[in-house]
Amino acid sequence: MTLELQPWEGGCRLRLRVRAGASRDGLEGEHAGALRVRVTAAPEKGKANRRVLELLGEALGLPPSSLRLLAGETRPDKVVWVPLEPKKVRGLLPAPPEKTL
């Protein structure tokens, strides 16, 4: 996974590409340096953002309250602060699916 993780304020910044209102929840691997995330929650009143932080927290073994949405509150492209070093985040996120030729 070639995620762009930037050290920042005792943790790191993680770029996300979110699809709200999807048919299922999940972390879908990397695309253009961002982690692709799908959530079934609707993009209204912060529901999708809350679900994104819950999924990310589950994958990283952190409570969602320890993550901060830094940018992209109303957009599919988001930036989240994670209180872990970039190397640790890479090790905890699921590997992308195998590509077949």
N, CA, C and O atoms as CSV, one atom per row, in Angstrom:
chain,resi,resn,atom,element,x,y,z
A,1,MET,N,N,0.849,-1.166,0.000
A,1,MET,CA,C,0.000,0.000,0.000
A,1,MET,C,C,0.898,1.234,0.000
A,1,MET,O,O,1.795,1.344,0.836
A,2,THR,N,N,0.676,2.135,-0.899
A,2,THR,CA,C,1.502,3.332,-0.995
A,2,THR,C,C,0.721,4.557,-0.529
A,2,THR,O,O,0.642,5.564,-1.234
A,3,LEU,N,N,0.158,4.460,0.641
A,3,LEU,CA,C,-0.592,5.583,1.193
A,3,LEU,C,C,0.334,6.742,1.507
A,3,LEU,O,O,1.466,6.547,1.951
A,4,GLU,N,N,-0.157,7.949,1.273
A,4,GLU,CA,C,0.589,9.144,1.647
A,4,GLU,C,C,0.244,9.470,3.094
A,4,GLU,O,O,-0.835,9.984,3.389
A,5,LEU,N,N,1.167,9.167,3.980
A,5,LEU,CA,C,0.999,9.436,5.408
A,5,LEU,C,C,2.042,10.461,5.810
A,5,LEU,O,O,3.242,10.213,5.690
A,6,GLN,N,N,1.592,11.605,6.282
A,6,GLN,CA,C,2.502,12.688,6.648
A,6,GLN,C,C,2.550,12.833,8.164
A,6,GLN,O,O,1.510,13.004,8.800
A,7,PRO,N,N,3.751,12.766,8.755
A,7,PRO,CA,C,3.854,13.010,10.192
A,7,PRO,C,C,3.297,14.401,10.509
A,7,PRO,O,O,3.554,15.363,9.785
A,8,TRP,N,N,2.527,14.494,11.609
A,8,TRP,CA,C,1.903,15.772,11.955
A,8,TRP,C,C,1.430,15.755,13.391
A,8,TRP,O,O,0.622,14.904,13.764
A,9,GLU,N,N,1.913,16.670,14.197
A,9,GLU,CA,C,1.483,16.887,15.578
A,9,GLU,C,C,1.367,15.608,16.418
A,9,GLU,O,O,0.309,15.334,16.984
A,10,GLY,N,N,2.430,14.842,16.497
A,10,GLY,CA,C,2.440,13.645,17.341
A,10,GLY,C,C,1.719,12.454,16.757
A,10,GLY,O,O,1.480,11.475,17.464
A,11,GLY,N,N,1.373,12.506,15.516
A,11,GLY,CA,C,0.705,11.407,14.821
A,11,GLY,C,C,0.963,11.559,13.336
A,11,GLY,O,O,2.076,11.891,12.927
A,12,CYS,N,N,-0.057,11.318,12.526
A,12,CYS,CA,C,0.107,11.512,11.085
A,12,CYS,C,C,-1.223,11.876,10.437
A,12,CYS,O,O,-2.298,11.633,10.986
A,13,ARG,N,N,-1.113,12.461,9.262
A,13,ARG,CA,C,-2.290,12.797,8.469
A,13,ARG,C,C,-2.473,11.729,7.405
A,13,ARG,O,O,-1.526,11.339,6.722
A,14,LEU,N,N,-3.711,11.263,7.276
A,14,LEU,CA,C,-4.067,10.211,6.334
A,14,LEU,C,C,-5.133,10.753,5.391
A,14,LEU,O,O,-6.171,11.245,5.835
A,15,ARG,N,N,-4.877,10.662,4.090
A,15,ARG,CA,C,-5.866,11.086,3.098
A,15,ARG,C,C,-6.850,9.950,2.833
A,15,ARG,O,O,-6.462,8.785,2.741
A,16,LEU,N,N,-8.123,10.305,2.711
A,16,LEU,CA,C,-9.174,9.335,2.433
A,16,LEU,C,C,-9.947,9.754,1.190
A,16,LEU,O,O,-10.067,10.941,0.888
A,17,ARG,N,N,-10.461,8.775,0.483
A,17,ARG,CA,C,-11.411,8.991,-0.611
A,17,ARG,C,C,-12.647,8.191,-0.213
A,17,ARG,O,O,-12.615,6.960,-0.217
A,18,VAL,N,N,-13.749,8.888,0.135
A,18,VAL,CA,C,-14.916,8.251,0.726
A,18,VAL,C,C,-16.080,8.196,-0.253
A,18,VAL,O,O,-16.366,9.159,-0.965
A,19,ARG,N,N,-16.738,7.052,-0.268
A,19,ARG,CA,C,-17.985,6.898,-1.013
A,19,ARG,C,C,-19.082,6.629,0.005
A,19,ARG,O,O,-19.171,5.540,0.571
A,20,ALA,N,N,-19.920,7.645,0.230
A,20,ALA,CA,C,-21.039,7.510,1.161
A,20,ALA,C,C,-22.235,6.931,0.415
A,20,ALA,O,O,-22.345,7.068,-0.803
A,21,GLY,N,N,-23.132,6.282,1.158
A,21,GLY,CA,C,-24.312,5.689,0.554
A,21,GLY,C,C,-24.002,4.449,-0.263
A,21,GLY,O,O,-24.763,4.093,-1.162
A,22,ALA,N,N,-22.896,3.787,0.038
A,22,ALA,CA,C,-22.479,2.577,-0.682
A,22,ALA,C,C,-23.329,1.386,-0.237
A,22,ALA,O,O,-24.089,1.478,0.726
A,23,SER,N,N,-23.189,0.281,-0.943
A,23,SER,CA,C,-23.958,-0.916,-0.612
A,23,SER,C,C,-23.413,-1.654,0.607
A,23,SER,O,O,-24.111,-2.477,1.200
A,24,ARG,N,N,-22.157,-1.359,0.985
A,24,ARG,CA,C,-21.555,-2.004,2.155
A,24,ARG,C,C,-20.456,-1.110,2.709
A,24,ARG,O,O,-19.942,-0.238,2.009
A,25,ASP,N,N,-20.100,-1.331,3.966
A,25,ASP,CA,C,-19.009,-0.605,4.610
A,25,ASP,C,C,-17.704,-1.346,4.363
A,25,ASP,O,O,-17.694,-2.574,4.282
A,26,GLY,N,N,-16.611,-0.615,4.243
A,26,GLY,CA,C,-15.317,-1.272,4.156
A,26,GLY,C,C,-14.193,-0.360,3.732
A,26,GLY,O,O,-14.408,0.698,3.141
A,27,LEU,N,N,-12.978,-0.797,4.050
A,27,LEU,CA,C,-11.769,-0.143,3.587
A,27,LEU,C,C,-11.373,-0.859,2.309
A,27,LEU,O,O,-11.203,-2.078,2.305
A,28,GLU,N,N,-11.229,-0.120,1.242
A,28,GLU,CA,C,-11.083,-0.716,-0.086
A,28,GLU,C,C,-9.682,-0.637,-0.675
A,28,GLU,O,O,-9.521,-0.851,-1.876
A,29,GLY,N,N,-8.681,-0.343,0.112
A,29,GLY,CA,C,-7.327,-0.259,-0.422
A,29,GLY,C,C,-6.952,1.162,-0.780
A,29,GLY,O,O,-7.612,2.111,-0.358
A,30,GLU,N,N,-5.900,1.309,-1.555
A,30,GLU,CA,C,-5.315,2.607,-1.860
A,30,GLU,C,C,-5.606,3.023,-3.293
A,30,GLU,O,O,-5.662,2.192,-4.199
A,31,HIS,N,N,-5.789,4.323,-3.482
A,31,HIS,CA,C,-5.921,4.892,-4.826
A,31,HIS,C,C,-5.317,6.297,-4.797
A,31,HIS,O,O,-5.774,7.164,-4.052
A,32,ALA,N,N,-4.294,6.506,-5.609
A,32,ALA,CA,C,-3.629,7.814,-5.719
A,32,ALA,C,C,-3.184,8.351,-4.360
A,32,ALA,O,O,-3.316,9.544,-4.088
A,33,GLY,N,N,-2.664,7.482,-3.517
A,33,GLY,CA,C,-2.135,7.887,-2.222
A,33,GLY,C,C,-3.157,8.003,-1.108
A,33,GLY,O,O,-2.794,8.265,0.038
A,34,ALA,N,N,-4.438,7.812,-1.427
A,34,ALA,CA,C,-5.499,7.921,-0.426
A,34,ALA,C,C,-6.100,6.550,-0.142
A,34,ALA,O,O,-6.130,5.682,-1.014
A,35,LEU,N,N,-6.575,6.365,1.076
A,35,LEU,CA,C,-7.270,5.137,1.453
A,35,LEU,C,C,-8.714,5.269,0.991
A,35,LEU,O,O,-9.398,6.227,1.350
A,36,ARG,N,N,-9.178,4.312,0.198
A,36,ARG,CA,C,-10.569,4.319,-0.261
A,36,ARG,C,C,-11.446,3.685,0.819
A,36,ARG,O,O,-11.153,2.601,1.324
A,37,VAL,N,N,-12.522,4.385,1.158
A,37,VAL,CA,C,-13.437,3.936,2.204
A,37,VAL,C,C,-14.858,4.004,1.660
A,37,VAL,O,O,-15.248,4.995,1.042
A,38,ARG,N,N,-15.626,2.949,1.892
A,38,ARG,CA,C,-17.047,2.929,1.519
A,38,ARG,C,C,-17.867,2.793,2.790
A,38,ARG,O,O,-17.559,1.984,3.666
A,39,VAL,N,N,-18.927,3.608,2.876
A,39,VAL,CA,C,-19.832,3.521,4.021
A,39,VAL,C,C,-21.270,3.542,3.527
A,39,VAL,O,O,-21.596,4.215,2.549
A,40,THR,N,N,-22.122,2.797,4.214
A,40,THR,CA,C,-23.533,2.760,3.842
A,40,THR,C,C,-24.278,3.995,4.345
A,40,THR,O,O,-25.355,4.317,3.843
A,41,ALA,N,N,-23.718,4.677,5.319
A,41,ALA,CA,C,-24.360,5.862,5.887
A,41,ALA,C,C,-24.520,6.955,4.832
A,41,ALA,O,O,-23.677,7.122,3.951
A,42,ALA,N,N,-25.608,7.684,4.944
A,42,ALA,CA,C,-25.879,8.786,4.023
A,42,ALA,C,C,-24.994,9.983,4.354
A,42,ALA,O,O,-24.631,10.199,5.510
A,43,PRO,N,N,-24.651,10.754,3.328
A,43,PRO,CA,C,-23.816,11.935,3.553
A,43,PRO,C,C,-24.645,13.126,4.042
A,43,PRO,O,O,-24.695,14.169,3.391
A,44,GLU,N,N,-25.288,12.956,5.187
A,44,GLU,CA,C,-26.111,14.033,5.739
A,44,GLU,C,C,-25.903,14.139,7.240
A,44,GLU,O,O,-25.821,13.130,7.941
A,45,LYS,N,N,-25.820,15.355,7.717
A,45,LYS,CA,C,-25.684,15.636,9.152
A,45,LYS,C,C,-24.513,14.895,9.804
A,45,LYS,O,O,-24.587,14.534,10.978
A,46,GLY,N,N,-23.445,14.670,9.055
A,46,GLY,CA,C,-22.246,14.047,9.605
A,46,GLY,C,C,-22.309,12.540,9.793
A,46,GLY,O,O,-21.379,11.953,10.345
A,47,LYS,N,N,-23.397,11.894,9.342
A,47,LYS,CA,C,-23.538,10.445,9.540
A,47,LYS,C,C,-22.418,9.668,8.855
A,47,LYS,O,O,-21.827,8.772,9.458
A,48,ALA,N,N,-22.125,10.000,7.612
A,48,ALA,CA,C,-21.072,9.280,6.884
A,48,ALA,C,C,-19.715,9.524,7.523
A,48,ALA,O,O,-18.920,8.593,7.652
A,49,ASN,N,N,-19.433,10.759,7.924
A,49,ASN,CA,C,-18.150,11.057,8.563
A,49,ASN,C,C,-17.975,10.269,9.853
A,49,ASN,O,O,-16.890,9.755,10.126
A,50,ARG,N,N,-19.036,10.171,10.647
A,50,ARG,CA,C,-18.946,9.389,11.891
A,50,ARG,C,C,-18.655,7.921,11.590
A,50,ARG,O,O,-17.845,7.294,12.273
A,51,ARG,N,N,-19.303,7.381,10.585
A,51,ARG,CA,C,-19.085,5.973,10.224
A,51,ARG,C,C,-17.676,5.766,9.694
A,51,ARG,O,O,-17.053,4.746,9.988
A,52,VAL,N,N,-17.164,6.710,8.922
A,52,VAL,CA,C,-15.789,6.621,8.425
A,52,VAL,C,C,-14.813,6.537,9.596
A,52,VAL,O,O,-13.913,5.696,9.599
A,53,LEU,N,N,-14.988,7.403,10.586
A,53,LEU,CA,C,-14.090,7.393,11.747
A,53,LEU,C,C,-14.238,6.103,12.556
A,53,LEU,O,O,-13.258,5.604,13.109
A,54,GLU,N,N,-15.456,5.560,12.629
A,54,GLU,CA,C,-15.658,4.281,13.316
A,54,GLU,C,C,-14.899,3.160,12.608
A,54,GLU,O,O,-14.196,2.380,13.251
A,55,LEU,N,N,-15.041,3.079,11.278
A,55,LEU,CA,C,-14.352,2.023,10.513
A,55,LEU,C,C,-12.837,2.144,10.642
A,55,LEU,O,O,-12.137,1.157,10.866
A,56,LEU,N,N,-12.351,3.363,10.497
A,56,LEU,CA,C,-10.912,3.588,10.593
A,56,LEU,C,C,-10.411,3.253,11.994
A,56,LEU,O,O,-9.354,2.641,12.147
A,57,GLY,N,N,-11.162,3.649,13.010
A,57,GLY,CA,C,-10.795,3.327,14.387
A,57,GLY,C,C,-10.746,1.827,14.626
A,57,GLY,O,O,-9.828,1.331,15.279
A,58,GLU,N,N,-11.739,1.093,14.098
A,58,GLU,CA,C,-11.751,-0.368,14.236
A,58,GLU,C,C,-10.505,-0.979,13.601
A,58,GLU,O,O,-9.872,-1.853,14.193
A,59,ALA,N,N,-10.156,-0.528,12.411
A,59,ALA,CA,C,-8.994,-1.078,11.706
A,59,ALA,C,C,-7.688,-0.777,12.428
A,59,ALA,O,O,-6.756,-1.581,12.394
A,60,LEU,N,N,-7.619,0.375,13.078
A,60,LEU,CA,C,-6.385,0.786,13.745
A,60,LEU,C,C,-6.358,0.450,15.234
A,60,LEU,O,O,-5.359,0.696,15.910
A,61,GLY,N,N,-7.457,-0.115,15.746
A,61,GLY,CA,C,-7.514,-0.445,17.171
A,61,GLY,C,C,-7.592,0.785,18.051
A,61,GLY,O,O,-7.058,0.792,19.161
A,62,LEU,N,N,-8.258,1.835,17.562
A,62,LEU,CA,C,-8.381,3.092,18.292
A,62,LEU,C,C,-9.850,3.469,18.438
A,62,LEU,O,O,-10.666,3.106,17.591
A,63,PRO,N,N,-10.195,4.188,19.497
A,63,PRO,CA,C,-11.561,4.692,19.574
A,63,PRO,C,C,-11.750,5.799,18.527
A,63,PRO,O,O,-10.828,6.581,18.292
A,64,PRO,N,N,-12.916,5.874,17.903
A,64,PRO,CA,C,-13.150,6.912,16.896
A,64,PRO,C,C,-12.916,8.323,17.434
A,64,PRO,O,O,-12.553,9.226,16.680
A,65,SER,N,N,-13.123,8.509,18.727
A,65,SER,CA,C,-12.937,9.835,19.325
A,65,SER,C,C,-11.470,10.281,19.326
A,65,SER,O,O,-11.184,11.464,19.511
A,66,SER,N,N,-10.542,9.342,19.121
A,66,SER,CA,C,-9.124,9.711,19.095
A,66,SER,C,C,-8.676,10.195,17.713
A,66,SER,O,O,-7.560,10.693,17.564
A,67,LEU,N,N,-9.542,10.052,16.703
A,67,LEU,CA,C,-9.244,10.495,15.344
A,67,LEU,C,C,-9.883,11.863,15.124
A,67,LEU,O,O,-10.929,12.168,15.698
A,68,ARG,N,N,-9.244,12.691,14.283
A,68,ARG,CA,C,-9.798,14.020,14.000
A,68,ARG,C,C,-9.922,14.226,12.509
A,68,ARG,O,O,-8.973,13.992,11.761
A,69,LEU,N,N,-11.084,14.659,12.077
A,69,LEU,CA,C,-11.296,15.023,10.685
A,69,LEU,C,C,-10.733,16.431,10.502
A,69,LEU,O,O,-11.260,17.391,11.064
A,70,LEU,N,N,-9.663,16.554,9.717
A,70,LEU,CA,C,-8.994,17.837,9.530
A,70,LEU,C,C,-9.535,18.612,8.337
A,70,LEU,O,O,-9.572,19.843,8.357
A,71,ALA,N,N,-9.955,17.896,7.299
A,71,ALA,CA,C,-10.415,18.561,6.078
A,71,ALA,C,C,-11.389,17.656,5.343
A,71,ALA,O,O,-11.317,16.431,5.452
A,72,GLY,N,N,-12.302,18.266,4.593
A,72,GLY,CA,C,-13.204,17.506,3.743
A,72,GLY,C,C,-14.510,17.101,4.379
A,72,GLY,O,O,-15.090,16.082,4.003
A,73,GLU,N,N,-14.983,17.870,5.328
A,73,GLU,CA,C,-16.213,17.497,6.040
A,73,GLU,C,C,-17.381,17.230,5.095
A,73,GLU,O,O,-18.184,16.333,5.354
A,74,THR,N,N,-17.490,17.984,4.011
A,74,THR,CA,C,-18.617,17.816,3.086
A,74,THR,C,C,-18.179,17.320,1.712
A,74,THR,O,O,-18.933,17.416,0.744
A,75,ARG,N,N,-16.967,16.793,1.630
A,75,ARG,CA,C,-16.436,16.332,0.346
A,75,ARG,C,C,-15.999,14.872,0.446
A,75,ARG,O,O,-15.757,14.369,1.543
A,76,PRO,N,N,-15.898,14.186,-0.706
A,76,PRO,CA,C,-15.423,12.799,-0.662
A,76,PRO,C,C,-13.936,12.689,-0.323
A,76,PRO,O,O,-13.506,11.675,0.226
A,77,ASP,N,N,-13.154,13.707,-0.638
A,77,ASP,CA,C,-11.732,13.710,-0.298
A,77,ASP,C,C,-11.574,14.313,1.092
A,77,ASP,O,O,-11.951,15.461,1.326
A,78,LYS,N,N,-11.019,13.536,2.003
A,78,LYS,CA,C,-10.910,13.951,3.398
A,78,LYS,C,C,-9.480,13.754,3.890
A,78,LYS,O,O,-8.704,13.006,3.295
A,79,VAL,N,N,-9.146,14.426,4.968
A,79,VAL,CA,C,-7.868,14.235,5.654
A,79,VAL,C,C,-8.190,14.006,7.121
A,79,VAL,O,O,-8.918,14.781,7.741
A,80,VAL,N,N,-7.635,12.923,7.668
A,80,VAL,CA,C,-7.869,12.553,9.066
A,80,VAL,C,C,-6.537,12.512,9.791
A,80,VAL,O,O,-5.547,12.012,9.257
A,81,TRP,N,N,-6.512,13.043,11.018
A,81,TRP,CA,C,-5.340,12.925,11.876
A,81,TRP,C,C,-5.478,11.652,12.697
A,81,TRP,O,O,-6.518,11.386,13.299
A,82,VAL,N,N,-4.401,10.875,12.706
A,82,VAL,CA,C,-4.342,9.601,13.437
A,82,VAL,C,C,-3.220,9.711,14.463
A,82,VAL,O,O,-2.113,10.111,14.104
A,83,PRO,N,N,-3.468,9.370,15.731
A,83,PRO,CA,C,-2.437,9.506,16.764
A,83,PRO,C,C,-1.413,8.367,16.777
A,83,PRO,O,O,-1.046,7.867,17.841
A,84,LEU,N,N,-0.963,7.968,15.606
A,84,LEU,CA,C,0.042,6.911,15.468
A,84,LEU,C,C,1.073,7.334,14.439
A,84,LEU,O,O,0.802,8.186,13.593
A,85,GLU,N,N,2.250,6.740,14.512
A,85,GLU,CA,C,3.288,6.989,13.514
A,85,GLU,C,C,2.873,6.379,12.175
A,85,GLU,O,O,2.160,5.376,12.148
A,86,PRO,N,N,3.317,6.980,11.055
A,86,PRO,CA,C,2.952,6.454,9.737
A,86,PRO,C,C,3.254,4.969,9.559
A,86,PRO,O,O,2.444,4.238,8.989
A,87,LYS,N,N,4.406,4.517,10.038
A,87,LYS,CA,C,4.777,3.106,9.892
A,87,LYS,C,C,3.775,2.197,10.595
A,87,LYS,O,O,3.417,1.144,10.069
A,88,LYS,N,N,3.323,2.595,11.774
A,88,LYS,CA,C,2.348,1.816,12.531
A,88,LYS,C,C,1.009,1.760,11.795
A,88,LYS,O,O,0.376,0.706,11.742
A,89,VAL,N,N,0.575,2.889,11.228
A,89,VAL,CA,C,-0.686,2.935,10.489
A,89,VAL,C,C,-0.624,1.985,9.301
A,89,VAL,O,O,-1.558,1.218,9.069
A,90,ARG,N,N,0.469,2.032,8.548
A,90,ARG,CA,C,0.624,1.133,7.382
A,90,ARG,C,C,0.527,-0.333,7.795
A,90,ARG,O,O,-0.066,-1.144,7.084
A,91,GLY,N,N,1.108,-0.669,8.941
A,91,GLY,CA,C,1.098,-2.049,9.405
A,91,GLY,C,C,-0.270,-2.527,9.880
A,91,GLY,O,O,-0.541,-3.728,9.874
A,92,LEU,N,N,-1.126,-1.606,10.289
A,92,LEU,CA,C,-2.436,-1.989,10.823
A,92,LEU,C,C,-3.545,-2.022,9.780
A,92,LEU,O,O,-4.524,-2.751,9.936
A,93,LEU,N,N,-3.397,-1.240,8.721
A,93,LEU,CA,C,-4.446,-1.206,7.698
A,93,LEU,C,C,-4.410,-2.474,6.862
A,93,LEU,O,O,-3.339,-3.041,6.648
A,94,PRO,N,N,-5.560,-2.928,6.388
A,94,PRO,CA,C,-5.597,-4.152,5.589
A,94,PRO,C,C,-4.834,-3.998,4.267
A,94,PRO,O,O,-4.820,-2.930,3.655
A,95,ALA,N,N,-4.219,-5.068,3.861
A,95,ALA,CA,C,-3.488,-5.071,2.582
A,95,ALA,C,C,-4.491,-4.965,1.440
A,95,ALA,O,O,-5.613,-5.457,1.556
A,96,PRO,N,N,-4.097,-4.324,0.328
A,96,PRO,CA,C,-5.006,-4.252,-0.817
A,96,PRO,C,C,-5.227,-5.631,-1.402
A,96,PRO,O,O,-4.375,-6.506,-1.247
A,97,PRO,N,N,-6.368,-5.852,-2.083
A,97,PRO,CA,C,-6.626,-7.155,-2.686
A,97,PRO,C,C,-5.587,-7.485,-3.757
A,97,PRO,O,O,-5.054,-6.595,-4.420
A,98,GLU,N,N,-5.313,-8.765,-3.910
A,98,GLU,CA,C,-4.371,-9.217,-4.928
A,98,GLU,C,C,-4.931,-8.912,-6.319
A,98,GLU,O,O,-6.117,-9.111,-6.583
A,99,LYS,N,N,-4.067,-8.431,-7.192
A,99,LYS,CA,C,-4.482,-8.174,-8.566
A,99,LYS,C,C,-4.099,-9.366,-9.430
A,99,LYS,O,O,-2.988,-9.886,-9.326
A,100,THR,N,N,-5.011,-9.791,-10.272
A,100,THR,CA,C,-4.711,-10.893,-11.174
A,100,THR,C,C,-4.551,-10.337,-12.585
A,100,THR,O,O,-5.208,-9.371,-12.973
A,101,LEU,N,N,-3.680,-10.961,-13.322
A,101,LEU,CA,C,-3.420,-10.501,-14.704
A,101,LEU,C,C,-4.232,-11.280,-15.705
A,101,LEU,O,O,-4.139,-11.028,-16.906
